[in-house]
Amino acid sequence: MSLKQQITEDMKAAMRAKDTARLGAIRLLLAAMKQREVDERIELSDADVIAIIEKMVKQRRDSISQFEAAKRQELADAEKFEISVLQTYMPQQMTENEVAAAVAEAIASSGAKSPQEMGKVIALLKPKLAGRADMGKVSALVKARLSQ
């Protein structure tokens, strides 16, 4: 079953269970997926769906920091719940050791020596780590390794 089909089935299950909070989060995801399909006139693959989920999780993390700064904890909690629903569709996250090993391998294979060549390393890592690691942290790790 594709990721898109699983999300649709989960929406139906949430409707049957009358779980309105979960249903709302799933509907937001399905709307974002449908919007991309219509805009680009494509059928989304699992990798495309994961990219959409990553973007939505990042948006929610930004919102949480804004809500907490404004002392609106109830809104921050709603965003945290949406993140937990969205993350159920993400692949298993890599450990820090696995990410560090992948970074070391990419640096070695690209032959990068300085921070100016960071783009080469990230280009190698992005397909491997998409959805499995926070690319912001990966980028910081690559920069630190190349700055040594």
N, CA, C and O atoms as CSV, one atom per row, in Angstrom:
chain,resi,resn,atom,element,x,y,z
A,1,MET,N,N,0.848,-1.174,0.000
A,1,MET,CA,C,0.000,0.000,0.000
A,1,MET,C,C,0.898,1.244,0.000
A,1,MET,O,O,1.844,1.349,0.780
A,2,SER,N,N,0.578,2.162,-0.881
A,2,SER,CA,C,1.375,3.386,-0.941
A,2,SER,C,C,1.063,4.263,0.272
A,2,SER,O,O,0.059,4.072,0.958
A,3,LEU,N,N,1.929,5.205,0.512
A,3,LEU,CA,C,1.768,6.114,1.644
A,3,LEU,C,C,0.483,6.935,1.489
A,3,LEU,O,O,-0.224,7.196,2.462
A,4,LYS,N,N,0.201,7.331,0.262
A,4,LYS,CA,C,-1.003,8.117,-0.010
A,4,LYS,C,C,-2.267,7.314,0.333
A,4,LYS,O,O,-3.205,7.844,0.928
A,5,GLN,N,N,-2.277,6.047,-0.045
A,5,GLN,CA,C,-3.428,5.192,0.260
A,5,GLN,C,C,-3.559,4.971,1.767
A,5,GLN,O,O,-4.666,4.949,2.305
A,6,GLN,N,N,-2.425,4.808,2.437
A,6,GLN,CA,C,-2.456,4.599,3.890
A,6,GLN,C,C,-3.036,5.823,4.595
A,6,GLN,O,O,-3.824,5.691,5.531
A,7,ILE,N,N,-2.643,7.010,4.142
A,7,ILE,CA,C,-3.146,8.242,4.748
A,7,ILE,C,C,-4.655,8.345,4.540
A,7,ILE,O,O,-5.384,8.741,5.449
A,8,THR,N,N,-5.119,7.992,3.350
A,8,THR,CA,C,-6.559,8.022,3.066
A,8,THR,C,C,-7.308,7.034,3.963
A,8,THR,O,O,-8.370,7.357,4.494
A,9,GLU,N,N,-6.756,5.839,4.130
A,9,GLU,CA,C,-7.390,4.839,5.004
A,9,GLU,C,C,-7.409,5.313,6.455
A,9,GLU,O,O,-8.388,5.091,7.168
A,10,ASP,N,N,-6.340,5.959,6.891
A,10,ASP,CA,C,-6.281,6.491,8.254
A,10,ASP,C,C,-7.309,7.601,8.453
A,10,ASP,O,O,-7.863,7.751,9.542
A,11,MET,N,N,-7.563,8.376,7.401
A,11,MET,CA,C,-8.588,9.413,7.482
A,11,MET,C,C,-9.956,8.767,7.689
A,11,MET,O,O,-10.748,9.229,8.510
A,12,LYS,N,N,-10.227,7.710,6.949
A,12,LYS,CA,C,-11.507,7.013,7.089
A,12,LYS,C,C,-11.658,6.426,8.482
A,12,LYS,O,O,-12.738,6.478,9.071
A,13,ALA,N,N,-10.560,5.861,9.013
A,13,ALA,CA,C,-10.593,5.282,10.358
A,13,ALA,C,C,-10.845,6.367,11.412
A,13,ALA,O,O,-11.588,6.143,12.368
A,14,ALA,N,N,-10.234,7.529,11.239
A,14,ALA,CA,C,-10.437,8.640,12.176
A,14,ALA,C,C,-11.875,9.147,12.105
A,14,ALA,O,O,-12.445,9.556,13.116
A,15,MET,N,N,-12.460,9.120,10.904
A,15,MET,CA,C,-13.861,9.528,10.752
A,15,MET,C,C,-14.778,8.562,11.503
A,15,MET,O,O,-15.692,8.977,12.216
A,16,ARG,N,N,-14.514,7.264,11.327
A,16,ARG,CA,C,-15.334,6.253,11.997
A,16,ARG,C,C,-15.205,6.352,13.515
A,16,ARG,O,O,-16.181,6.162,14.240
A,17,ALA,N,N,-14.002,6.650,13.990
A,17,ALA,CA,C,-13.743,6.735,15.427
A,17,ALA,C,C,-14.147,8.093,16.002
A,17,ALA,O,O,-14.065,8.308,17.211
A,18,LYS,N,N,-14.579,8.996,15.145
A,18,LYS,CA,C,-14.954,10.352,15.539
A,18,LYS,C,C,-13.822,11.063,16.288
A,18,LYS,O,O,-14.055,11.798,17.248
A,19,ASP,N,N,-12.594,10.824,15.824
A,19,ASP,CA,C,-11.398,11.454,16.387
A,19,ASP,C,C,-11.144,12.738,15.593
A,19,ASP,O,O,-10.372,12.746,14.634
A,20,THR,N,N,-11.806,13.820,16.007
A,20,THR,CA,C,-11.780,15.051,15.217
A,20,THR,C,C,-10.400,15.700,15.138
A,20,THR,O,O,-10.047,16.272,14.106
A,21,ALA,N,N,-9.623,15.620,16.206
A,21,ALA,CA,C,-8.295,16.243,16.182
A,21,ALA,C,C,-7.396,15.541,15.171
A,21,ALA,O,O,-6.730,16.193,14.367
A,22,ARG,N,N,-7.379,14.217,15.215
A,22,ARG,CA,C,-6.566,13.441,14.279
A,22,ARG,C,C,-7.077,13.620,12.843
A,22,ARG,O,O,-6.294,13.757,11.903
A,23,LEU,N,N,-8.377,13.617,12.700
A,23,LEU,CA,C,-8.992,13.790,11.386
A,23,LEU,C,C,-8.596,15.136,10.777
A,23,LEU,O,O,-8.294,15.214,9.587
A,24,GLY,N,N,-8.596,16.182,11.583
A,24,GLY,CA,C,-8.217,17.499,11.088
A,24,GLY,C,C,-6.778,17.535,10.590
A,24,GLY,O,O,-6.491,18.119,9.546
A,25,ALA,N,N,-5.871,16.905,11.345
A,25,ALA,CA,C,-4.457,16.880,10.949
A,25,ALA,C,C,-4.275,16.095,9.652
A,25,ALA,O,O,-3.515,16.509,8.777
A,26,ILE,N,N,-4.967,14.971,9.527
A,26,ILE,CA,C,-4.851,14.151,8.317
A,26,ILE,C,C,-5.440,14.888,7.119
A,26,ILE,O,O,-4.895,14.822,6.017
A,27,ARG,N,N,-6.538,15.581,7.330
A,27,ARG,CA,C,-7.148,16.341,6.231
A,27,ARG,C,C,-6.229,17.465,5.759
A,27,ARG,O,O,-6.163,17.750,4.563
A,28,LEU,N,N,-5.518,18.107,6.693
A,28,LEU,CA,C,-4.553,19.137,6.293
A,28,LEU,C,C,-3.479,18.541,5.388
A,28,LEU,O,O,-3.092,19.143,4.386
A,29,LEU,N,N,-3.006,17.361,5.750
A,29,LEU,CA,C,-1.985,16.685,4.953
A,29,LEU,C,C,-2.531,16.318,3.578
A,29,LEU,O,O,-1.875,16.550,2.562
A,30,LEU,N,N,-3.726,15.748,3.548
A,30,LEU,CA,C,-4.323,15.376,2.261
A,30,LEU,C,C,-4.559,16.605,1.382
A,30,LEU,O,O,-4.389,16.538,0.164
A,31,ALA,N,N,-4.947,17.722,1.990
A,31,ALA,CA,C,-5.158,18.956,1.225
A,31,ALA,C,C,-3.845,19.443,0.616
A,31,ALA,O,O,-3.812,19.874,-0.536
A,32,ALA,N,N,-2.769,19.373,1.391
A,32,ALA,CA,C,-1.459,19.796,0.876
A,32,ALA,C,C,-1.020,18.889,-0.272
A,32,ALA,O,O,-0.458,19.356,-1.262
A,33,MET,N,N,-1.281,17.594,-0.132
A,33,MET,CA,C,-0.923,16.641,-1.185
A,33,MET,C,C,-1.727,16.933,-2.449
A,33,MET,O,O,-1.168,16.978,-3.545
A,34,LYS,N,N,-3.020,17.130,-2.302
A,34,LYS,CA,C,-3.894,17.390,-3.444
A,34,LYS,C,C,-3.497,18.697,-4.128
A,34,LYS,O,O,-3.501,18.785,-5.356
A,35,GLN,N,N,-3.155,19.712,-3.333
A,35,GLN,CA,C,-2.743,21.003,-3.887
A,35,GLN,C,C,-1.514,20.831,-4.770
A,35,GLN,O,O,-1.448,21.390,-5.864
A,36,ARG,N,N,-0.547,20.061,-4.298
A,36,ARG,CA,C,0.681,19.851,-5.085
A,36,ARG,C,C,0.370,19.070,-6.360
A,36,ARG,O,O,0.907,19.378,-7.425
A,37,GLU,N,N,-0.496,18.058,-6.255
A,37,GLU,CA,C,-0.858,17.278,-7.447
A,37,GLU,C,C,-1.527,18.166,-8.495
A,37,GLU,O,O,-1.230,18.055,-9.684
A,38,VAL,N,N,-2.413,19.031,-8.066
A,38,VAL,CA,C,-3.131,19.900,-8.987
A,38,VAL,C,C,-2.187,20.949,-9.580
A,38,VAL,O,O,-2.204,21.194,-10.787
A,39,ASP,N,N,-1.364,21.567,-8.724
A,39,ASP,CA,C,-0.451,22.616,-9.193
A,39,ASP,C,C,0.547,22.094,-10.218
A,39,ASP,O,O,0.801,22.738,-11.236
A,40,GLU,N,N,1.108,20.928,-9.941
A,40,GLU,CA,C,2.164,20.392,-10.804
A,40,GLU,C,C,1.671,19.363,-11.811
A,40,GLU,O,O,2.441,18.889,-12.647
A,41,ARG,N,N,0.391,19.017,-11.734
A,41,ARG,CA,C,-0.212,18.021,-12.631
A,41,ARG,C,C,0.582,16.714,-12.643
A,41,ARG,O,O,0.949,16.194,-13.696
A,42,ILE,N,N,0.835,16.198,-11.427
A,42,ILE,CA,C,1.579,14.949,-11.272
A,42,ILE,C,C,0.855,14.041,-10.285
A,42,ILE,O,O,-0.022,14.476,-9.539
A,43,GLU,N,N,1.237,12.792,-10.299
A,43,GLU,CA,C,0.802,11.825,-9.293
A,43,GLU,C,C,1.939,11.728,-8.295
A,43,GLU,O,O,3.074,11.442,-8.677
A,44,LEU,N,N,1.652,11.963,-7.019
A,44,LEU,CA,C,2.704,11.984,-6.008
A,44,LEU,C,C,3.240,10.595,-5.694
A,44,LEU,O,O,2.481,9.637,-5.545
A,45,SER,N,N,4.562,10.503,-5.596
A,45,SER,CA,C,5.194,9.267,-5.148
A,45,SER,C,C,5.345,9.339,-3.628
A,45,SER,O,O,5.072,10.375,-3.022
A,46,ASP,N,N,5.776,8.241,-3.018
A,46,ASP,CA,C,5.994,8.235,-1.570
A,46,ASP,C,C,7.044,9.270,-1.177
A,46,ASP,O,O,6.918,9.910,-0.132
A,47,ALA,N,N,8.078,9.443,-1.999
A,47,ALA,CA,C,9.122,10.425,-1.696
A,47,ALA,C,C,8.540,11.843,-1.717
A,47,ALA,O,O,8.917,12.678,-0.894
A,48,ASP,N,N,7.631,12.117,-2.648
A,48,ASP,CA,C,6.986,13.433,-2.711
A,48,ASP,C,C,6.130,13.677,-1.469
A,48,ASP,O,O,6.122,14.777,-0.916
A,49,VAL,N,N,5.412,12.642,-1.038
A,49,VAL,CA,C,4.566,12.760,0.147
A,49,VAL,C,C,5.429,13.024,1.377
A,49,VAL,O,O,5.070,13.844,2.222
A,50,ILE,N,N,6.553,12.340,1.481
A,50,ILE,CA,C,7.458,12.541,2.619
A,50,ILE,C,C,7.995,13.969,2.614
A,50,ILE,O,O,8.124,14.584,3.673
A,51,ALA,N,N,8.309,14.499,1.441
A,51,ALA,CA,C,8.787,15.881,1.346
A,51,ALA,C,C,7.711,16.856,1.832
A,51,ALA,O,O,8.021,17.832,2.516
A,52,ILE,N,N,6.471,16.598,1.486
A,52,ILE,CA,C,5.364,17.450,1.937
A,52,ILE,C,C,5.235,17.370,3.458
A,52,ILE,O,O,5.055,18.388,4.125
A,53,ILE,N,N,5.327,16.161,3.999
A,53,ILE,CA,C,5.215,15.987,5.449
A,53,ILE,C,C,6.355,16.717,6.162
A,53,ILE,O,O,6.132,17.373,7.179
A,54,GLU,N,N,7.578,16.603,5.628
A,54,GLU,CA,C,8.721,17.310,6.231
A,54,GLU,C,C,8.468,18.806,6.277
A,54,GLU,O,O,8.731,19.457,7.288
A,55,LYS,N,N,7.957,19.345,5.185
A,55,LYS,CA,C,7.683,20.779,5.110
A,55,LYS,C,C,6.624,21.165,6.144
A,55,LYS,O,O,6.759,22.186,6.817
A,56,MET,N,N,5.581,20.358,6.270
A,56,MET,CA,C,4.519,20.652,7.225
A,56,MET,C,C,5.025,20.569,8.663
A,56,MET,O,O,4.641,21.386,9.501
A,57,VAL,N,N,5.876,19.597,8.956
A,57,VAL,CA,C,6.439,19.465,10.304
A,57,VAL,C,C,7.289,20.690,10.619
A,57,VAL,O,O,7.218,21.234,11.722
A,58,LYS,N,N,8.092,21.122,9.650
A,58,LYS,CA,C,8.938,22.302,9.857
A,58,LYS,C,C,8.078,23.538,10.120
A,58,LYS,O,O,8.399,24.336,11.000
A,59,GLN,N,N,6.999,23.701,9.373
A,59,GLN,CA,C,6.097,24.838,9.576
A,59,GLN,C,C,5.506,24.807,10.982
A,59,GLN,O,O,5.390,25.840,11.641
A,60,ARG,N,N,5.137,23.622,11.428
A,60,ARG,CA,C,4.536,23.501,12.752
A,60,ARG,C,C,5.547,23.782,13.862
A,60,ARG,O,O,5.201,24.368,14.888
A,61,ARG,N,N,6.784,23.367,13.659
A,61,ARG,CA,C,7.820,23.666,14.657
A,61,ARG,C,C,8.039,25.177,14.764
A,61,ARG,O,O,8.210,25.715,15.858
A,62,ASP,N,N,8.031,25.848,13.617
A,62,ASP,CA,C,8.156,27.304,13.631
A,62,ASP,C,C,6.972,27.936,14.363
A,62,ASP,O,O,7.147,28.871,15.145
A,63,SER,N,N,5.782,27.428,14.109
A,63,SER,CA,C,4.582,27.949,14.761
A,63,SER,C,C,4.637,27.734,16.266
A,63,SER,O,O,4.250,28.612,17.038
A,64,ILE,N,N,5.116,26.572,16.682
A,64,ILE,CA,C,5.213,26.274,18.116
A,64,ILE,C,C,6.105,27.296,18.807
A,64,ILE,O,O,5.759,27.808,19.872
A,65,SER,N,N,7.250,27.593,18.205
A,65,SER,CA,C,8.144,28.572,18.840
A,65,SER,C,C,7.479,29.947,18.918
A,65,SER,O,O,7.651,30.661,19.906
A,66,GLN,N,N,6.731,30.319,17.898
A,66,GLN,CA,C,6.024,31.608,17.913
A,66,GLN,C,C,4.923,31.622,18.975
A,66,GLN,O,O,4.772,32.601,19.705
A,67,PHE,N,N,4.154,30.530,19.057
A,67,PHE,CA,C,3.070,30.461,20.036
A,67,PHE,C,C,3.608,30.481,21.459
A,67,PHE,O,O,3.037,31.133,22.333
A,68,GLU,N,N,4.710,29.766,21.695
A,68,GLU,CA,C,5.277,29.740,23.038
A,68,GLU,C,C,5.847,31.103,23.408
A,68,GLU,O,O,5.772,31.509,24.567
A,69,ALA,N,N,6.417,31.814,22.433
A,69,ALA,CA,C,6.926,33.157,22.706
A,69,ALA,C,C,5.784,34.109,23.051
A,69,ALA,O,O,5.962,35.047,23.829
A,70,ALA,N,N,4.618,33.866,22.472
A,70,ALA,CA,C,3.455,34.706,22.726
A,70,ALA,C,C,2.623,34.186,23.910
A,70,ALA,O,O,1.545,34.707,24.195
A,71,LYS,N,N,3.133,33.160,24.589
A,71,LYS,CA,C,2.458,32.554,25.737
A,71,LYS,C,C,1.062,32.026,25.388
A,71,LYS,O,O,0.102,32.217,26.134
A,72,ARG,N,N,0.977,31.355,24.226
A,72,ARG,CA,C,-0.279,30.721,23.790
A,72,ARG,C,C,-0.075,29.208,23.774
A,72,ARG,O,O,-0.002,28.589,22.712
A,73,GLN,N,N,0.016,28.626,24.963
A,73,GLN,CA,C,0.354,27.216,25.098
A,73,GLN,C,C,-0.690,26.292,24.468
A,73,GLN,O,O,-0.331,25.238,23.942
A,74,GLU,N,N,-1.980,26.665,24.510
A,74,GLU,CA,C,-3.010,25.801,23.932
A,74,GLU,C,C,-2.820,25.652,22.426
A,74,GLU,O,O,-3.048,24.577,21.870
A,75,LEU,N,N,-2.402,26.730,21.768
A,75,LEU,CA,C,-2.145,26.653,20.330
A,75,LEU,C,C,-0.872,25.861,20.044
A,75,LEU,O,O,-0.809,25.114,19.067
A,76,ALA,N,N,0.134,26.023,20.889
A,76,ALA,CA,C,1.377,25.262,20.732
A,76,ALA,C,C,1.097,23.769,20.913
A,76,ALA,O,O,1.652,22.942,20.189
A,77,ASP,N,N,0.240,23.421,21.875
A,77,ASP,CA,C,-0.103,22.010,22.102
A,77,ASP,C,C,-0.833,21.416,20.898
A,77,ASP,O,O,-0.614,20.256,20.549
A,78,ALA,N,N,-1.694,22.201,20.265
A,78,ALA,CA,C,-2.406,21.733,19.062
A,78,ALA,C,C,-1.414,21.452,17.938
A,78,ALA,O,O,-1.542,20.457,17.224
A,79,GLU,N,N,-0.435,22.326,17.784
A,79,GLU,CA,C,0.591,22.125,16.745
A,79,GLU,C,C,1.437,20.892,17.052
A,79,GLU,O,O,1.790,20.138,16.146
A,80,LYS,N,N,1.760,20.688,18.321
A,80,LYS,CA,C,2.548,19.509,18.728
A,80,LYS,C,C,1.785,18.228,18.410
A,80,LYS,O,O,2.375,17.238,17.977
A,81,PHE,N,N,0.464,18.253,18.628
A,81,PHE,CA,C,-0.346,17.076,18.300
A,81,PHE,C,C,-0.311,16.813,16.798
A,81,PHE,O,O,-0.198,15.662,16.374
A,82,GLU,N,N,-0.405,17.860,15.995
A,82,GLU,CA,C,-0.358,17.696,14.537
A,82,GLU,C,C,0.992,17.115,14.111
A,82,GLU,O,O,1.048,16.268,13.220
A,83,ILE,N,N,2.066,17.560,14.737
A,83,ILE,CA,C,3.388,17.005,14.428
A,83,ILE,C,C,3.412,15.514,14.738
A,83,ILE,O,O,3.943,14.726,13.955
A,84,SER,N,N,2.840,15.120,15.877
A,84,SER,CA,C,2.851,13.694,16.239
A,84,SER,C,C,2.068,12.864,15.220
A,84,SER,O,O,2.457,11.739,14.906
A,85,VAL,N,N,0.967,13.414,14.704
A,85,VAL,CA,C,0.193,12.700,13.682
A,85,VAL,C,C,1.004,12.606,12.387
A,85,VAL,O,O,1.076,11.540,11.776
A,86,LEU,N,N,1.608,13.713,11.971
A,86,LEU,CA,C,2.378,13.729,10.724
A,86,LEU,C,C,3.580,12.793,10.790
A,86,LEU,O,O,3.917,12.146,9.799
A,87,GLN,N,N,4.228,12.716,11.949
A,87,GLN,CA,C,5.432,11.897,12.055
A,87,GLN,C,C,5.143,10.400,11.988
A,87,GLN,O,O,6.064,9.609,11.786
A,88,THR,N,N,3.894,10.000,12.151
A,88,THR,CA,C,3.582,8.578,12.012
A,88,THR,C,C,3.776,8.101,10.572
A,88,THR,O,O,3.922,6.904,10.325
A,89,TYR,N,N,3.779,9.041,9.623
A,89,TYR,CA,C,3.942,8.679,8.215
A,89,TYR,C,C,5.380,8.813,7.722
A,89,TYR,O,O,5.681,8.490,6.573
A,90,MET,N,N,6.257,9.287,8.588
A,90,MET,CA,C,7.665,9.444,8.223
A,90,MET,C,C,8.391,8.113,8.404
A,90,MET,O,O,7.997,7.302,9.243
A,91,PRO,N,N,9.454,7.880,7.620
A,91,PRO,CA,C,10.252,6.671,7.808
A,91,PRO,C,C,10.979,6.717,9.158
A,91,PRO,O,O,11.081,7.770,9.786
A,92,GLN,N,N,11.475,5.573,9.583
A,92,GLN,CA,C,12.203,5.482,10.844
A,92,GLN,C,C,13.384,6.452,10.836
A,92,GLN,O,O,14.175,6.465,9.893
A,93,GLN,N,N,13.499,7.260,11.886
A,93,GLN,CA,C,14.580,8.233,11.975
A,93,GLN,C,C,15.917,7.542,12.218
A,93,GLN,O,O,15.989,6.526,12.908
A,94,MET,N,N,16.963,8.104,11.645
A,94,MET,CA,C,18.304,7.562,11.817
A,94,MET,C,C,18.876,8.044,13.149
A,94,MET,O,O,18.534,9.125,13.628
A,95,THR,N,N,19.755,7.227,13.743
A,95,THR,CA,C,20.420,7.633,14.972
A,95,THR,C,C,21.512,8.639,14.632
A,95,THR,O,O,21.885,8.787,13.469
A,96,GLU,N,N,22.025,9.332,15.650
A,96,GLU,CA,C,23.087,10.311,15.425
A,96,GLU,C,C,24.335,9.641,14.867
A,96,GLU,O,O,25.030,10.220,14.032
A,97,ASN,N,N,24.623,8.422,15.322
A,97,ASN,CA,C,25.798,7.695,14.823
A,97,ASN,C,C,25.649,7.360,13.346
A,97,ASN,O,O,26.604,7.484,12.579
A,98,GLU,N,N,24.449,6.934,12.942
A,98,GLU,CA,C,24.203,6.609,11.537
A,98,GLU,C,C,24.334,7.857,10.660
A,98,GLU,O,O,24.878,7.796,9.557
A,99,VAL,N,N,23.834,8.981,11.158
A,99,VAL,CA,C,23.932,10.239,10.409
A,99,VAL,C,C,25.393,10.652,10.289
A,99,VAL,O,O,25.840,11.059,9.216
A,100,ALA,N,N,26.142,10.549,11.393
A,100,ALA,CA,C,27.558,10.917,11.378
A,100,ALA,C,C,28.336,10.043,10.395
A,100,ALA,O,O,29.213,10.531,9.683
A,101,ALA,N,N,28.011,8.749,10.358
A,101,ALA,CA,C,28.680,7.838,9.426
A,101,ALA,C,C,28.345,8.208,7.980
A,101,ALA,O,O,29.224,8.200,7.118
A,102,ALA,N,N,27.079,8.531,7.714
A,102,ALA,CA,C,26.672,8.923,6.359
A,102,ALA,C,C,27.368,10.223,5.939
A,102,ALA,O,O,27.773,10.371,4.786
A,103,VAL,N,N,27.502,11.154,6.873
A,103,VAL,CA,C,28.183,12.425,6.578
A,103,VAL,C,C,29.656,12.166,6.257
A,103,VAL,O,O,30.187,12.702,5.285
A,104,ALA,N,N,30.308,11.347,7.076
A,104,ALA,CA,C,31.724,11.037,6.848
A,104,ALA,C,C,31.920,10.369,5.492
A,104,ALA,O,O,32.869,10.685,4.774
A,105,GLU,N,N,31.031,9.453,5.141
A,105,GLU,CA,C,31.110,8.755,3.854
A,105,GLU,C,C,30.911,9.729,2.689
A,105,GLU,O,O,31.616,9.656,1.683
A,106,ALA,N,N,29.944,10.641,2.833
A,106,ALA,CA,C,29.674,11.608,1.764
A,106,ALA,C,C,30.838,12.579,1.589
A,106,ALA,O,O,31.173,12.946,0.463
A,107,ILE,N,N,31.453,12.995,2.685
A,107,ILE,CA,C,32.607,13.896,2.597
A,107,ILE,C,C,33.755,13.185,1.888
A,107,ILE,O,O,34.419,13.768,1.032
A,108,ALA,N,N,33.985,11.921,2.250
A,108,ALA,CA,C,35.063,11.160,1.628
A,108,ALA,C,C,34.808,10.952,0.139
A,108,ALA,O,O,35.721,11.116,-0.671
A,109,SER,N,N,33.576,10.591,-0.235
A,109,SER,CA,C,33.286,10.301,-1.639
A,109,SER,C,C,33.256,11.569,-2.502
A,109,SER,O,O,33.558,11.514,-3.694
A,110,SER,N,N,32.894,12.710,-1.903
A,110,SER,CA,C,32.855,13.943,-2.692
A,110,SER,C,C,34.222,14.613,-2.770
A,110,SER,O,O,34.468,15.429,-3.659
A,111,GLY,N,N,35.104,14.272,-1.848
A,111,GLY,CA,C,36.433,14.883,-1.832
A,111,GLY,C,C,36.414,16.315,-1.339
A,111,GLY,O,O,37.365,17.058,-1.580
A,112,ALA,N,N,35.350,16.724,-0.651
A,112,ALA,CA,C,35.237,18.092,-0.149
A,112,ALA,C,C,36.252,18.335,0.966
A,112,ALA,O,O,36.476,17.480,1.824
A,113,LYS,N,N,36.854,19.513,0.932
A,113,LYS,CA,C,37.883,19.850,1.917
A,113,LYS,C,C,37.553,21.111,2.710
A,113,LYS,O,O,38.088,21.309,3.801
A,114,SER,N,N,36.678,21.970,2.176
A,114,SER,CA,C,36.399,23.238,2.837
A,114,SER,C,C,34.880,23.482,2.893
A,114,SER,O,O,34.113,22.845,2.171
A,115,PRO,N,N,34.465,24.411,3.758
A,115,PRO,CA,C,33.028,24.719,3.854
A,115,PRO,C,C,32.414,25.220,2.541
A,115,PRO,O,O,31.201,25.133,2.349
A,116,GLN,N,N,33.249,25.743,1.641
A,116,GLN,CA,C,32.721,26.217,0.359
A,116,GLN,C,C,32.213,25.059,-0.502
A,116,GLN,O,O,31.426,25.274,-1.423
A,117,GLU,N,N,32.655,23.845,-0.210
A,117,GLU,CA,C,32.230,22.670,-0.982
A,117,GLU,C,C,31.104,21.901,-0.293
A,117,GLU,O,O,30.822,20.750,-0.626
A,118,MET,N,N,30.476,22.556,0.663
A,118,MET,CA,C,29.397,21.931,1.425
A,118,MET,C,C,28.238,21.478,0.534
A,118,MET,O,O,27.603,20.462,0.814
A,119,GLY,N,N,27.962,22.216,-0.522
A,119,GLY,CA,C,26.863,21.885,-1.429
A,119,GLY,C,C,27.013,20.516,-2.061
A,119,GLY,O,O,26.027,19.800,-2.234
A,120,LYS,N,N,28.235,20.148,-2.407
A,120,LYS,CA,C,28.488,18.817,-2.994
A,120,LYS,C,C,28.094,17.724,-2.013
A,120,LYS,O,O,27.449,16.742,-2.381
A,121,VAL,N,N,28.492,17.910,-0.756
A,121,VAL,CA,C,28.224,16.902,0.275
A,121,VAL,C,C,26.727,16.795,0.543
A,121,VAL,O,O,26.188,15.691,0.626
A,122,ILE,N,N,26.053,17.938,0.679
A,122,ILE,CA,C,24.610,17.943,0.928
A,122,ILE,C,C,23.865,17.304,-0.237
A,122,ILE,O,O,22.890,16.583,-0.026
A,123,ALA,N,N,24.314,17.562,-1.465
A,123,ALA,CA,C,23.668,16.963,-2.643
A,123,ALA,C,C,23.746,15.439,-2.593
A,123,ALA,O,O,22.817,14.757,-3.026
A,124,LEU,N,N,24.842,14.902,-2.071
A,124,LEU,CA,C,24.966,13.448,-1.935
A,124,LEU,C,C,24.094,12.918,-0.802
A,124,LEU,O,O,23.524,11.832,-0.907
A,125,LEU,N,N,23.992,13.683,0.277
A,125,LEU,CA,C,23.263,13.225,1.465
A,125,LEU,C,C,21.748,13.332,1.345
A,125,LEU,O,O,21.022,12.484,1.864
A,126,LYS,N,N,21.275,14.354,0.671
A,126,LYS,CA,C,19.836,14.622,0.643
A,126,LYS,C,C,18.995,13.417,0.185
A,126,LYS,O,O,18.004,13.097,0.841
A,127,PRO,N,N,19.353,12.743,-0.913
A,127,PRO,CA,C,18.528,11.594,-1.310
A,127,PRO,C,C,18.557,10.455,-0.289
A,127,PRO,O,O,17.560,9.757,-0.103
A,128,LYS,N,N,19.697,10.273,0.366
A,128,LYS,CA,C,19.832,9.177,1.329
A,128,LYS,C,C,19.092,9.454,2.628
A,128,LYS,O,O,18.507,8.548,3.220
A,129,LEU,N,N,19.117,10.705,3.069
A,129,LEU,CA,C,18.614,11.038,4.396
A,129,LEU,C,C,17.242,11.696,4.410
A,129,LEU,O,O,16.691,11.950,5.481
A,130,ALA,N,N,16.691,11.974,3.252
A,130,ALA,CA,C,15.404,12.674,3.192
A,130,ALA,C,C,14.355,11.930,4.007
A,130,ALA,O,O,14.084,10.752,3.772
A,131,GLY,N,N,13.773,12.632,4.963
A,131,GLY,CA,C,12.738,12.054,5.793
A,131,GLY,C,C,13.255,11.215,6.941
A,131,GLY,O,O,12.493,10.850,7.837
A,132,ARG,N,N,14.531,10.908,6.924
A,132,ARG,CA,C,15.083,10.034,7.969
A,132,ARG,C,C,15.959,10.787,8.947
A,132,ARG,O,O,16.362,10.236,9.972
A,133,ALA,N,N,16.263,12.059,8.638
A,133,ALA,CA,C,17.085,12.881,9.526
A,133,ALA,C,C,16.730,14.348,9.301
A,133,ALA,O,O,16.308,14.735,8.211
A,134,ASP,N,N,16.906,15.154,10.339
A,134,ASP,CA,C,16.659,16.584,10.242
A,134,ASP,C,C,17.793,17.202,9.422
A,134,ASP,O,O,18.941,17.236,9.867
A,135,MET,N,N,17.466,17.686,8.228
A,135,MET,CA,C,18.500,18.191,7.321
A,135,MET,C,C,19.186,19.441,7.872
A,135,MET,O,O,20.320,19.728,7.489
A,136,GLY,N,N,18.544,20.176,8.743
A,136,GLY,CA,C,19.186,21.323,9.377
A,136,GLY,C,C,20.347,20.880,10.251
A,136,GLY,O,O,21.418,21.487,10.240
A,137,LYS,N,N,20.121,19.813,11.007
A,137,LYS,CA,C,21.185,19.277,11.864
A,137,LYS,C,C,22.278,18.637,11.019
A,137,LYS,O,O,23.460,18.740,11.348
A,138,VAL,N,N,21.889,17.976,9.932
A,138,VAL,CA,C,22.860,17.357,9.033
A,138,VAL,C,C,23.747,18.445,8.430
A,138,VAL,O,O,24.966,18.290,8.355
A,139,SER,N,N,23.135,19.533,8.005
A,139,SER,CA,C,23.880,20.637,7.420
A,139,SER,C,C,24.884,21.212,8.418
A,139,SER,O,O,26.028,21.497,8.065
A,140,ALA,N,N,24.450,21.377,9.657
A,140,ALA,CA,C,25.356,21.896,10.694
A,140,ALA,C,C,26.514,20.934,10.937
A,140,ALA,O,O,27.649,21.363,11.146
A,141,LEU,N,N,26.229,19.637,10.911
A,141,LEU,CA,C,27.270,18.629,11.113
A,141,LEU,C,C,28.285,18.649,9.966
A,141,LEU,O,O,29.492,18.570,10.190
A,142,VAL,N,N,27.775,18.756,8.739
A,142,VAL,CA,C,28.663,18.814,7.569
A,142,VAL,C,C,29.548,20.060,7.659
A,142,VAL,O,O,30.752,19.984,7.414
A,143,LYS,N,N,28.961,21.192,8.008
A,143,LYS,CA,C,29.719,22.435,8.107
A,143,LYS,C,C,30.808,22.317,9.168
A,143,LYS,O,O,31.939,22.756,8.960
A,144,ALA,N,N,30.457,21.722,10.309
A,144,ALA,CA,C,31.437,21.545,11.385
A,144,ALA,C,C,32.586,20.637,10.946
A,144,ALA,O,O,33.749,20.911,11.241
A,145,ARG,N,N,32.254,19.560,10.243
A,145,ARG,CA,C,33.282,18.626,9.784
A,145,ARG,C,C,34.214,19.267,8.759
A,145,ARG,O,O,35.423,19.038,8.785
A,146,LEU,N,N,33.655,20.065,7.863
A,146,LEU,CA,C,34.464,20.699,6.814
A,146,LEU,C,C,35.253,21.904,7.341
A,146,LEU,O,O,36.224,22.327,6.714
A,147,SER,N,N,34.848,22.451,8.476
A,147,SER,CA,C,35.554,23.598,9.051
A,147,SER,C,C,36.795,23.184,9.832
A,147,SER,O,O,37.617,24.033,10.177
A,148,GLN,N,N,36.939,21.914,10.111
A,148,GLN,CA,C,38.079,21.442,10.913
A,148,GLN,C,C,39.368,21.502,10.157
A,148,GLN,O,O,40.415,21.141,10.693
